[in-house]
Amino acid sequence: MPRIDSHQHLVYRDRFPYKWTASLPALATAPFTLAEYRAAAASCDITGTVFMEVDVPEGHAGDEAKFFCALSEDPYSGIRGVVASGRPENADFPAHLEAIRHPKLKGIRRILYVAPDATSQGALFRRHVAALGAAGLTFDICVRARQLPLAAALADAAPATQLILDHCGMPDIASGGLDPWRADLRELARRPNVACKISGLVTYAKPGAVTADALRPYVEHAVACFGWDRIVWGGDWPVCNLTSSLGDWVRLLDELLVAEPAGNRAKLFHDNACRLYRL
């Protein structure tokens, strides 16, 4: 089945610093460029990708966005959209958007689990996120499970912006934790402007125990909450390498969904990404 990987990271160490990888030996030094991604994805039927910003230091965010938007102009890259880093809490956020404007720019992400909880509650932050919808841009929400109520509050404050929750809200799969994640995800799903990205789940599973059964309750609950029209798949490569591989993640999800009608699987793996990110 053709797939759009809506959460592709690429790491070009010769161009940008990636301080957050220093404590992760599997990610700290190896190259993760387009060539390596193509090798990792060789068996996955991936026909296009959405590049997702890789948390470079703030001063490099504009250059990262411009570099990958330029790379996307080459059809060989397979990059059909770019989600760039941004700081909606900053007064110069509109200027940042103007500086990185590009036809392939589809959205903005701010990794909120590394910021104080109050960040997304600020009036300026919410006003800037609310304005993204009119600009034709999405906002990827990257929060930990305990922060899902903050995501719901942000969705209420930006009803005309399409929000996309990364990694199902980062549930504690390694410990089998379902609550309060389960109730908080259901509450977040009540907001029609929020979609859920089924990505990164293998990363939160226990190393050596990444199985379909371990992932099943989380995938099934996300689908039950958001329905087949508001879920989208993402590989989260190379971060998925911490416990698995891109090929194994695809294989496990295919195993979980083997009984689903082809139309539902097409929505998850392809159609919804095209619609949500306006590819």
N, C-alpha and C positions, 0 to 999 in steps of 0.2 A: 504493500500500500504506500503510495507517495506521501511523504511527510514534510512538513515545515518545522524545522527546529526553531522554536520561538525564544530560545534562551541559549545562545551561542556566545561563549567567551573566547577571545583570542588574546594572547599575551605576546607582545612584541617588546622584548627586554632591551633591544637596541634603541628603542624610541622612548619608552616610558618606564618610570619606576613603579614597582608593585610591592610596596612595603608589607602589605598584609600577608604575602606568601612566605615571609621569612621564617615563620614558626611552623610551616607545613612542608616537611621535606619532600613530599611527593610533588609539590608545586613550586618549590623555592627556586629551582635553577633550570629545569627543563624548558625547551622551547615549546610553545603552544600556538603556533602560527597556522595560517590557512592550510599549509601542506600537511601538518600533523593532524589537523582536524579532518581533512579529507581521508587520511589513512584510518583514523578512528571510526569514521562514519561509513566506511566502505560497504558494510553489510546492512546498512540501516534504511535504504531507500529514501534518503533525504534529498529533496529536490530544491530546497531553498532554506535560507536561515534568516533570523533576526539577530543581528549582533547586539549583545547586551554589554553595556559599560562594565569595566572591570575594577572599579574603585581605585583609580589612580589618584594621586594627591590632587587636591582641588585646583591648584595652579596649572595642572596638565589636562584638565577636563575638556577645555575647548579644543586643544590640539588633538586629543584622542578622538573626539567627535568628528573633526574635520578629516582626520586620517582615514577613519573607517567609512565615512560617507564617500570619500574619494575612491577607496578600495571597492566600494559597492558599485561604482560606475562600470567596473569591468565585469561583464556577464559571467566570466569564468569563476569569479569569487563565489557566486551563488547567494550573496548577501542581498536580500530583497528589502531590508529595512534596518534602521539603526535606532537603538534606544540609548540616548546619551546621558551622561552624568549631569546633574544640576543641583543647585542649592536654592530651593524656593524660599528659604528663610532669609536670603540675602536681598538687599534692595536693588542690586544690579542684575537680578535674575532675568528681567526682560531684555537687557542688553546682551546677556549671555545667549539667550535664545536667538536674538537677531544675528549674532556673530556666527552661529553654527547653522543657520538656516540652510536647508538643502532638501531637494525632492525626496531623498531616501530617509530623511530624519522623520521618525514615526512617533517618538515618545521620549520621555525623560524618566530617569530613576534617581531616587535619593535613598541610599541604604540607611534605613531608620534605626535598625537595631544597634548600630554603632554610635548613635546620637542620643542625647538626652530625650526622655519621653516627651518633654514639653515642646520639642522641636516642631512636631506636626500639629501642635495645638495653637501655635502662634497665628495671629490674624494675618500677618504678611504671608506666611507660608501657605495658609489656606486660600488667600486671595489669588496668589500666583498659580496654585494648582487648579483652582476653579477656572482660571483664564485659559488653561491649556486646551480645554475642549473646543473653544471658539477658534483656536489656532490649528485645530485638526490634529492635536497631539494627545497621546495617552500618558498615563502616569503609572509606572510599575511600583507597587507597594512591597517593600522588602522588610518585614517585621518578624520578630519571634512570636511564638504562640501566645505568650502572655500579653503581647501588645495588640492582639486582634481587636479589642475594644477601641483602641486608638485609631485603627484603620477604619472602623465603622464610623467614628466621629468625623474623620476626614472625608469619607464618602458622603456623609450628610452635608458637609460644608462645600462640596464641589459636585453637585448633582448632574451638571452638564458635561463633566469630564469622565471619560472611560478610564476606570482604575482596574489594574490587573494585579492580583495578589500572587506574588512569587512563592513557589515551593509549598503551596497549600498552607502557608502560614507557619512553616518550619515546626511541625509536630515532633514530639520526642518519641520517635519510632524505636530507637535503641532500647528504651525502657518499657515500650508498650504503652506509653501514656496516651490516653484518649481524652481525658477530661482535665481541665475545662475546655481544651481545644475544640472538642466536638460541639459543645453548645455555642462557643464563641464564633466558630466558623458558620454555624447555622444562622446565627444572628447577623453576621456580616453579609451573608448571601441574600438577606431580605432587601438589600440595596440593589436596585436594578442596574445601576451604573458600575457594578463590580463584577469582574470575571475572575476565575481561579486558574492559575497555571499549575498543572500537574508536572512539576519539575523538581529536581533536587532531592526527591524522596530517598533515593538510595544513599545519599550522603548522610542522612539522619538515621539510617539503620545501623545496627551493630555490625562492625567489621566481621566478616566470616559468616554472617547470618543474614545476608541480603537475599531474601527469598520472596517468591510471590505471596506466600502466606503472611509474611511479615508486613508486606506493603498493602495487602488487600483491604483491611478495614479503613485505611486512610484514603485510598483511591475511591472505594465504594462510597464513603461518607461525602467526599468532595463532589462526586457525581450526583449523589442524592440531594445535596444542598443546592448546587448551582444548575443542575440539569445539563443536557448535552449541548445546549446552545451557548453556555457561558463557561466552558472549560477549554483549555488549550494545552498542548504538550510542549515541554521544553527539555532539552538534553542536559543543560548545566555542565557541559564539558568545558574545561578539564576538571572542574571541582568534583564531578562525579567519580573521578579516578581515586578519590580518597578511600572509597569502599568498593568500587565496582569498575565498570567501563561503560562507555556509551553504548556499545553493542549489547552488553548484558542488560542494561537498563531498558533498552527497546525490547529485548527478548522477554524480559519479565513482564512488562506492561502488555505485550501481545498475549502472553500466557493468561494474564488476569482478564483480558477482554475477549478471549477467544469466542465466547458465546454471544457476544454483542452483535447486533445487526451491522452490516458493513457501513450503512449510512451514519450510524452513531460514531463508529471508529473514524470515519472520514472527517466528521466534524472536529473531533478531538485532535487528530493528527495533521489536519490540513485546512479545512474550510474556515474554522473559527479564527485561526491565526490570520488568514487573509482578510477576514472582515474586521476583526478587532484592531489590527495594526494597519489596516487600509493598504495592504500590499498591492 
